[in-house]
């Protein structure tokens, strides 16, 4: 009887619910992996810390009353960064802890990553005696560095940088990888035919799009990144890039109507993309990053872009492999028989069904991007000196081996974050594998 019960239970586990959609089935399978679920919960905590960093660790009050007027300095600071507000002179000439508030509510950690406590300089540890702290809230719970900067505040704001680098770098890599993977996988070597006018216009447009969206705006993007407006800068650059590409395509369509540029040429997309991938993969990634970083201005944004531009090859190969399978399925042939355009078939029918492996690649890629940024910060390469990151905190530990807290806390944070993304990636691998039944 016991043996029969075990057989029945195994049969239930191996039987999928036919009423579930594909993604409901994937969610169910992912939910059966308890380790992956706990990793996802920890990821939610990390994302919350990254988003709420200014409200967790900051030398500005959350809300305060000064001269009978209520102020919200952190929210006002966002307005200043966006250019829609200005600081009063008294807030510019004096530190935030020097005002005579009627009352004030400070964040749990009343220090910013760059604020210096001169009374607790020269590597004060978490358990050491700390001088002239106003209350227990002003204690440096993770110690200080040589300049008296609070390590806990640096860890909180370093979380935002680490998550931003991972997500933005892999977003760039995903856009590039999906584009080239679709070209190689769906059109192959014989289906992509373009007019000479479209080829010339798109080549020129691509160069101009990269220049105007990123190169010409590099200084502005760096300044906005330091002011905390990195997302706005990236959205502006992306909008410019898309606009230039659309204009180039419009010009290419017009040129394609002219007799001189109307001849259509077959583009061997698969061969070109695969050879490009082989060239990029043949160069050691770390050597390539260090070479590019050495000739660019130190900036977190530059690090994100560089990591994104060298991490797309794996995504492109996944998309290509899936589209080689999908393009021969019956529903694609039906769409072609109905006269749908190739672009519509790719965007609305083929590509959505080929993006499943991309989720796995992105999960592992985010972990790799965080490790790469931490390594570069540890070497003091690619990131500006005033930027506090987990890697820069680790670098400070080299100056004083007795300051164990400068190595322990950022090292543990990097280990936990990378492990979380790897566990989520493994969970997605199992959940998306159609050969596995749960």
Secondary structure, DSSP 8 states (H G I E B T S, - for coil): -HHHHHHHHHHHHH---TTS-HHHHHHHHHHT-HHHHHHHHHHHHHHHHHHTHHHHB-SSEEEEEETTEEE-HHHHHHHHHTTS----HHHHHS-GGGS--SEEEE-SB---TT-B-GGG-S---TTS---S-SSGGGS-TT-B-TT-BBHHHHHHHHHHHHHHHHHHHHHHHHHHHHHHHHIIIIITTTS-EEEHHHHHHHHHHHHHHHIIIIITTHHHHHHHHHTT-HHHHHHHHHHHHHHHHHHHHHHHHHHHTSGGG--EEE--HHHHHHHHHHHHHHS-HHHHHHHHHHTS---HHHHHHHHHHHS-HHHHHHHHHHHHHHTTSHHHHHHHHTT--HHHHIIIIIGGGT-HHHHHHHHHHHHHHHHHHHHHHHTT-SS-TT---HHHHHHHHTT-TT-THHHHHHHHHHHHHHHHHHHHHHHHHHHH-TT---
